[in-house]
Amino acid sequence: MSAFSPRAAAVPALAAATLLLCSCSAGAGAEAGTGAGTGKSKNSTAAKSGQRLSVTLGTAKDSQGPAPEIPGARKGGTVTVANEEDFSHLDPQKIYAGERYSTSLLWGRQLTQYQIIDGRPRLVGDLATDTGTSSDGGRTWTYHLKDGIAWEDGKPVTAQQVKYGIERTFEPGFELGPTYWQPWLTGTKDLTEAVKKYGGPKKDGDLKAIETPDDKTIIFHFPQPQSDVPYMASQSSSSPVRKDKDTGTGYDVKPFATGPYKIVEHKQNQSLTLERNPYWKPETDSIRHAYPDRFEFTFGKAALNTAQEVFNGQGTGATTLTTKDELPPELISTVERDPAKRKLVVSGSKGAYTQDLYIRNDRVTDPEVRKAIHYIFPREQARQVLGGRYVGDIATTLSSPSVVGWKKYDLYPVAPTGDIAKAKEHLAKAKTKVTKLTYAYPTESPADDQVAQVLADAFAKAGIKLVLKPLQPNAFNDQIFGGDDSPYDLFLSTNSVDWPTPSTLLPLGYESHLDAVSNPTRYSNPQVDKELARIAKIGDAQKKAEELINLEETVMKDVPLVPFLYKSTSQFRGEKIGGTAIHPIYGVTALANVYVNKS
């Protein structure tokens, strides 16, 4: 995902860096409201980011292709995708961000993937015939590959190639991607220990924990029960890689394709061109479409300039969209006043992607002070600065409504504008008297400074001087997530999960032994540690999710952070682009479903 925690990432004002997992979608184009991958035409499926939207597991029948047609869609044409920045990684084993996950579906396939029907996600088999079969209490998982799936040169995809792709994640450089397969398959606590046991196919050869009895069967053997394997199998790191096409660093620029498109040219930081993969068979794929003939990605132009071209239909604006950038705050008032421009905004929630005010618990040790901060925080004022309703709904929980098993709760009810009187009550109860706190933030837009001032004004009303520490983005990441000696008490950050269950939230963000990268609040509760150890041994995914959600309330009673927003996103598309919707898992416009209108 990023150089720091996959579950916590600094958010610059409106242009939040997209990580993982999102909620509902809004259609756009000639078929306004046609959700990604939907088989039905309906009105806008836009929904508030706080709406409950959990993933279901599909059947073998659901996993069969082709994907349901989008009403009104047509084949042909070229789609321009204009993003400010190029992709940092295209190697599937290094991809760790929602936008890159979504975009890579054009050329890559995984064991499982999310099928979207009427805006709702369902996990189904992608390369595999289903979402997997478990045995031995969740320690063994078996997958069978579909017939007819081929690489861009026509050669068949095999189980051994899937195995090799996963084996690559143990090698140096691949720690940039998800780090679940490695400890899961070796029975270790983290990546470092895992790599000591197995250093990758180039160093240690065959990984015995993955068995491939034939070209169509892959069996995973885990030392401990792993209930979330079907979800991990959807990550890009579960993509096959052919040894004869593994070009090392070159594979990060131009990976070999198994999806409906192949990469024909990639000029880094300039352009990326995709054309149809003639060996992709829609009957094997229940997730993707291949309507456009060609995708042309451009990089380097400011989002504001691109948005203006799109809204005004200039140049290729009518057939242009964006997947990385969001609606520039400078244009919000213009869009609000113009119904025609509003139709070109693609909006949806980020689901399991929240934004919170983080508190360093090792610096602000008194829970009464942390409760006071909860009541001081002026959520509504901060949200207005960031973009109002476009950035999300006020949150009250740690996890989002998109997480399996989510329960709504509000342990310390407070008005969105805050409650200074209540805050002062808790400050009076505190054993540690606080008159000054520090707030660090990355200086990526004027809104960052404005939010900081909103917070400073609110804390001043409670008798606390908030010392503002603006930092360059890289310095912010290094100091906040780089170690245990950060001199800052508070910071805004996003909070996400790596798939829509709570298994990658509490265990990987609130265990006391974790470092500041994974546990940026430095939360520590021995009772929670004990419960997490117990829950980790549960092999049933639903029961595990329920137990973790129940434990979440215990964690939040300690106020390790202050919930702020269930995040939303707003992107834009040209008037001739149809089938646009925010992917309910990856949180960006889903390219695998767009098409070019005739008119």
N, C-alpha and C positions, 0 to 999 in steps of 0.2 A: 504494500500500500504506500508506504512512505518510509522515510529514514527513521521515523520514530514509531510509536505504538500503533498497531493496526486497529486498536479499539479507541484510541484517543488521538485527535489531530486538531491542530490549531485552525480556526476558521476565520478568514479575513472577511469581515463585513458580509456583503451580499454574495460575492463570488467565492462561495465555499468550495474547498477542494473536495471533489467527490471521492468517497471511499466506497462503502458497501451498503447495500440493502436499503430498499425504499418501499413506499406504499403505493397509493392509487395513481391512476393515470387519467389524462385528459386528451381526447382526440383532437385532431386538427386536419386541415386539408379539405379537399372536396367532400370527403366522408367525415365530416366533423364528428368527433366522438367515437370513431372507430378505434377500439382499443387494440393494443399490440397483440397480434395473433388471434384476435377474436373471430368467431365464426358467425357473428350476428352484428347487424347494424343497429345502433342505438344512440340515444342522445349522449351528451358529454358524461363521461364516467369520472369526471373530476370529483375528488372527495377531500374533506379536511384531513390533514395529516394525522389527526388523532383517531381516525376511524380504525376499527378492528379489521385487520386483514392478515390472516395467518395462512401459511402455505399448507396445502394438502399433498399427500403422496398419491401419485397416479398408479394405474395398473399397467400390465403388459399391453393391454389393448390401447390404453391412452398413449403409450409410447410408440405406437405404430404411426408411420407417415401415410400420406402427406399432412402437413399442417393445414388446419381449416382455412379456406380462402377468406380474404378480407373483402367484403362487398365493395364494389366500385374500383377495385385495384386493377391495374393494367401493367403489362410487361413493356419494357423498353425505356429508353432515355438515360440521362446521366444525372446523378445526384452529386452536388458539391457539398462537402462537409467542411465548413470553415471554423477552425479552432485556433486560438492564440498560440498554443504550444503543441509541439509534436509529442508523440508517445515516448515516455522514458524507456519503456520496454515492450517488445512484442513477443519475445520468447515466452511461450505459455507457462513455463515453470518459474518465470520471474514476474509475471503479471499479478498485481495485488491491488487493484482499484476497480471500483464499480464501473466507471466509464470504459476502462480498457477491457474489463470482462465483457461488457455489452458489445463493444465494437468488434472484439475478436471473434464473436459468434459468426461474423461474416465469413471467416476463413478457417476457424477452428471448431472442433467438436470434443466433447468430454464424455465420460461414462454416463453421467446423468446431466440433466439441464432443466431449466424452468420453462414450462409451457404456460402461455398466458391466454386464458379464455375469458372474454368479457372483462378484462382488466384484472382478473384474479389469477394468482400464481399456483401452479401445480407442478410438483417435481416428478419428472418422468425419465425413462431411459432415453439416452441420446445415442451414443455408440452402443450402449447396452440395451438388451431387450426389455429391461425393467429397472427398478431402483435398487435391485440387489436382494439376495436372500441370505439371512443370517442363521447361524447355528452355534452350538457350543456356548450358549449364553451371551451371544454378541461378540465372541472372540474370532469367529470365522465368517467371512462375507464372500459370496460367490456371485460373479457376473458372467453373462454370456453375451458376446457381441452379435449384432444384427448381421444378416447377410447383405452383401451388395455395397458395403461402404468402402470407398477407395480414396487414395491420395490424388493429388492433382495430375499425376502422371499415369493414373489408371491402376496402379498396383494396390492390392487389398490391404486394409488396415487389420493388424493382427493383435492378439492379446500380448504377445511379446513386446510389441512397440508401445503399448500402454504401460507395461511394466517398466520398460526402459525410460520412458518419460518420467515416471515417478522416481525411479532410481536416481535420475539426474539431480533431484532436489537435495540430495545429500552432499553434492559437490560444492566447493568454494564458489561464491558468487550467487548461489541460488538461495541463500538465506534472505534475499530480497523478496522472495515469494512467501506464500503461506508455510508455516512451520508446524504442521499437524501430522502429515504422513510420517515424518522422521521419528518423533518420539513414540507415536502410536505403534509403528511397526517394529521398533526396537525395545519397547517397554521402558523407555527412559523418561526423565522429567523434562528435558529441554533439548534444543537442537545441538548444543555443544556435546552433551553426553551421547546423543544419537550418532553423531558423526564419528565419535571415537569407536563406536561399535561397527559402523559401516560407512565408508568414505565415498561411496558412489561407484558406478559401474566401471569407470576408467581406472579406479584405484583398487577396488576390492572385488570387482566382477559381479557375480550373481548374488542377488538379495534373496535369501532362502525364505523370508517371510511372505514373499509373493510367489505363488505357484501358477504356472501356465501349462496345464496338462495337454492342451492342444491350442490351435491358432484362434479359437473362438471362446476360450474359457480362461478367466483370471480369478484366482482365489487369494484372498488376503487372510493372513494368520496373525492375529494380534495377541500379545501376552495378556492384555487386560480387555475387558468388555469395552466395545466402542459402539455406542448407539447411533452416532451421527454420521456414520460412513456414507450413507446415501447423499447427504448434503456436501460433505467434503469431496465426494466424487464428481460434483458439479463444478468445482473450482478449476481454473485453467491449468493448474499444476497436474490435473488428472488427464491431461491431453496426451495422446500418443506422439512419439517422436521416433523417426527412423534414424538408425545409426549412420546410414550412408548419407543422410542429409543434415546431420548434426554438425554444423559449421562453427560451433563454439560461439564466440561473440558475434559472428555474422548472422547467426540464427536469431539474434535479438533485433535485427534490422529487417530480416525477410524470412519468416518461418514458412515451412512447407504446408500446403493447405489440405484440409479434409472437408471443409464447409462449402457453401454454394459459390464462393468467390475465391480467387487466388490473387496474391500480390504480384503485380507485374513490374512495379517500380517503386522504390522508396528512396527519395532524396531527403536525408535527415534534415529536419527543421525547415523544409521547404514544401514537400509534397509526398503523397502516398496514393498510388493508383491501383484500383482493384478491377478485375474483369471476371467474367463467369468462369467457374471451374466446370469443364465439360463432363467430368466424371462424378459430380455430385448428383445423387438420385433423390428427388423429393419424396419418393415412396419410403425411403429409409428415415425420414426426418419429420418429426411431429412438431418441431419448434420454429424452423426458419422458412422464410420465403426468399425468392430471388427475382423480384420484380424488375429493378433497374438493370440495364445492361452493364452499367459502369458506376463506380464510386470514385470521385476525385477529392482527396483531402488536401486542403491547403493550410499552411501554418505561418504564423507571424503577424497577421493583421489584428489590430486591437478589436476587442469584442464590440466596442461602441461603434466603430466604423462598419463592421460587418452587419450589426443589427440595423443600422441606418440604411444600408444597401438593401437588406431584406425587406424592411418595412416600406421602403420607397420603390421596390421592384427594380433597382438599378443593376446593370450588368447581369450577372448570373443570379441576382438576389431572389428571383422567383423560384429557382430550383435549388436554393441553398438552405441548409440548416446547420445547427451546431450541436455537438454532443458534450463538449467540455465547458463551454462558456454559459453564463446565465444572463438573464435580461439585465442590461446595465441600469443601475439606479437612476442615471440621468434621464432615462427614457420612460420611467414608470408613469410619471404624470401625463406624458404625451399619449402613452398607450391607454391609460385610464379614460382619456377624453375621446378616443377615437375607436368606435366599435370595429371598424375594419382592421385596425392594427391589433386589437385585442384577440381577434380570431387567429392571428399569427403567433400567439404565445402558447407554448406547450407547457402546461403546468401539471404538477402532481406532487405528492408527498414523498419524503425520503424514508417513510416507514420506520425501519429499525435503526434509524439514524437520528440521533438527538443532539442537541447542543445544551451545554450545562456550564454553570459557574463552578469551576473546580476550586477546592480548598486543600491546601497542603496540611493534612492532618497532623504531621509531625511538627509543624510550626504553629498551627492553631489547634492546640491539643484539647482545649476545654470544649466539650460538646455544647455547653450553653452559649458560647461565643459563636459556634457554627450555626446554632439555631437562630441566633440574632442576625447573622448574615443572611440566612434564609428569608427572614422577614424584611430585611432592609432592601434586598435586591429588587430594583424597579423593572420588572420584566416587560411590562407594556411599553414603557418609555424606551428601553433598549431595543425592543422589537421594532418600534416605529423608526428608529434611526437606521436599522438594518434593512428596512424595506417593507415593514408592516405585514400584511397578510401574505405577501409573496414569500416570506421566509419561514413561515410555519405557525403552528398553534401552541399556545402556552401548555407546557408539560407539568405533570405532577409526579411522574414515576421515573425510575431509573431506566428501565427498558421501554421500548416503544410498543404500540398496539399491534405491530406486525409480527412480533415475536410469538412463537407457539407457546400457548399456556398463559399469555399475558393477562394480568388482572389490574383493573383500575383501582387506584387508591390515592389518597391525599392525606398523608400523615400529619402534616402541619398546615392546614388550610390558610391561605393568605390571598388578599386581593392582588390582581396583576400589577397594580401600582405600588405594592408594598404596604407594610404596616410598621411605621417607625415606633409607635407607642409599644407594640408587642415586642419589637426588637429591644427596646430599652429595658423591658421587664426581664428578658433573658440575660442581658448584659449585667443587670443588677444581681442576678443569681450566680454569675460566673465567679469561680474561685480566682481566675486570672483576669485582672482588669486590663482591658485593651483600649488604647487611645489612638493607635496607629497601625495600619496594615498596608502592604504593598500589593499593587495590581500590575502584572506584566501583560503586554499584548504586542502582537506583531504589527508593524506599521505598513500595511499593504493598501490602505485606502483611507480617505478622509473620515469615513464612517467609523474606523477603528478608534480614532481620536475622540470622535463624538460620543461613542459608547463609553469610553473611559471617563469622559467628563460627566455623563449622566450618572455613572456609578459614584464618582467622587462627590457629586452634589447630594446624593441619597445618603451616603455614609456620613457625610458632614452633619446631616440632620440628626443622626443618632449619636453624635459626639465622637465620631471616629475619623481621623484624617487618613484619607486613602492616598498613598503616595503612588503616583502613576509612573510606570517604567516602560516607555515605548522602546521596542527593540527591533532590529532588522530581523526578517523572518528566520533566516538561518541561525542567528544568535538566539532567537526565542526558542526554537526547537532544541538547540544544544543545551540551553540552560534549564529549560522546563523539563525536558524528557531525557537529558543526557546524563543525569546522575542524581545522587541523593543530597547534594549540597546547594540546591537552588536557593537563592536568597529571597524568593518571592512567595507571597502567601496565597494570592488569588490569580486566576486566569480563566478566560473563556476557552472552551475546547469542545470538540464534537466527541460523541460516544457512539460507537457502532458495534455490530456483531458481524462475524464473518459468514454466517448463514442464519436464517430466521428461526433459530432456537436459542435459548439462553445459555447454551453450553460454552459459548465463547465470550460471555460477558462476565459473570461473577467469577468463575474459576480462573480466568485469565486476566482479570483486572483488579481483584480485591483480595487475593491471597497475600498474606503478610510477607512471605519470603520473596515475592517478586520485586524486581528493581523498578526504578522510576519510569522506565520505558513502558512497562506493562501495567504498573500500578502508580500512575502519576499523582494520585491523591495521597499516597503513602498510607493508605488505610490499613489498619491492623486490629483484628479481633480474633483471639484464640478460639472462641466458640464457633465463629464463622469458618475458620480454617478446619476445624474438626468436622463440621457439617459438610464442607466441600469435599473432604477426603472420603466421607461416607457416600456421598452422592455420586462421586466419580466411579464407583464400583457398580452402579445400576446399569444393567444392560438394556432395559426397555426405554426407548426414546421418549415416549409420552410421560411415563412416570418420572423420568429424570427431569424433564422440562417442568413438570408440576412442582417437584421438590425445589428446584432452583428458583422458580418464581416466588414460592413461599419464603425462601430464604432472603430474597431480595428485600422484602419489607424489613427484615431484621437488620440488614445492612443500612437501609435508608433511615432507620430510627437514629443512627449515629450521625446522620447528616455529613457524609463524606464529601458531598457536593450538593449544589442547588440545581434541581431540574429547571430548565429554561424553555426549550422549544422541541416539539416534534417537528423535525425539519421538513420544509417543502422546497421544491425547485421550480424555476420558471426559465424555460429556454425559448427559442424562437425558430420559425421555419418559413420558407417562402410560400407564396400563395399557390404554387403549382405542386407542392409536395403534399402527398396524402398519406394516410395510415400512420400518422405520427402519434405517439403516446409515450409517456414516461414509463419506462420498464419498472414494474412494481418491486423488483428485487434490486436492480442495479442503479436505479434512480436517475437515468438519463434517457433521452429520446432513443427508442429501440430501432436501430438501423435495419435489423433483419426483417422488418415489416413495412418499410416505407416504399412508396412508389411515386412516379411522376405523372401528374394529371395530363390529359390530352390538351385541354384548353389553357 
